[in-house]
Amino acid sequence: MKNKKSVFITIEGGEGCGKTTQSELLKKYLESKGLTVILTREPGGSDVAEQIRNILLNPRNNISSFCELMLYEAARIQHLQEVIKPNLKKGYVVICDRFTDSTLAYQGYARGLDKDVIVKLNNIATEGIKPDLTIYLDIKPSKGIKKAITVNKGSFTGGDRIERENIYFHYKVRRGFLAIARKYPKRIKKINTNNIVEKTQKKINIEIDKFFKKKKLYV
């Protein structure tokens, strides 16, 4: 079955929530429905954006909060132009591991930067393109950080620059995500994640099926 129209799905959550795993499983699930699916991530997704990602996540780099914000937005602009927009124009389903909600949660709620400024920068970087559906994977930071550092196969031993932030930072990130989810309940679906990957996947698929059937995108 060919895609009837493009769909933009984002997967959000704190460190160690299982976004990468669930994004990959969702891609396979939607492909089983006959849809063409593109899986990408932020920061990153294109050659230039991946180079910026390495700067952002390298624990050796001491980056100011506003510089960090601008680097995320710069990576997003490149990513949008090279990956997200072209594939949405083709009518594909685009799944993005993190997007603008992460910027608001991390740089706004956790770093304390002006949220209105972040929203404006997000809108400029995305040209107003917003997700049709967002899956927010909720996990307690104390559990998520331990998982991220010990289980995830990252590029930096002992965790990347963000994972190494203190636990209070990550609790502020979570409060940010929960606040954003409350503000946009129609778009953002909160999933309580746990150690059982299959159980979390099933919860996600239920929300995905509701959305796609309501939009009559598959039967």
Buried (B, 14 or more C-beta within 10 A) or exposed (E): EEBEEBBBBBBBBBBBBBBBBBBEBBBEBBEEBEBBBBBBBBBBBBEBBBBBBBBBBEBEEEBEEEEBBBBBBBBBBBBBBBBBBEBBEEBBBBBBBBBBBBBBBBBBBBBEBEBEEBBEBBEEBBEEBBBBBBBBBBBBBEBBBEBBBEEBEEEBEEBBBBBBBEEEBBBBBBBBBBBBBEEEEEBBBBBEBEEEEEEBBEBBBEBBEEBBEEEEBBE
